[in-house]
């Protein structure tokens, strides 16, 4: 086998390995169905405690009064990418800590106070988000 053929085979091997590794990482990142219940939606009302407006997905912490146990529960809620949010008119200044919010979420499968935001209502503003 010539040196040129050997180099070409090695290069193809590296490219194939890169595609496999990148594909696996991408699939793991987008395993929404493995984390959230896609067949159930919950509506939560509470006050914004924290906003993380960063990629790959923005998230908020929403303080919600749990009337059954009579205490405040902090829900960690994920949503679309910053790019997707800004194209829908939602930016870092849209909501502020302490704002009352109503959200429709896909809850976490494991029962933790976590979910994926499908809809966010802030006063007369209504934002709908796709699963990414």
Secondary structure as UniProt FT lines:
FT   HELIX           3..29
FT   HELIX           32..35
FT   TURN            38..39
FT   STRAND          42..52
FT   STRAND          59..66
FT   TURN            67..70
FT   STRAND          71..78
FT   HELIX           82..87
FT   TURN            88..89
FT   TURN            92..94
FT   TURN            97..98
FT   STRAND          100..108
FT   TURN            109..110
FT   STRAND          114..122
FT   TURN            123..124
FT   STRAND          125..128
//
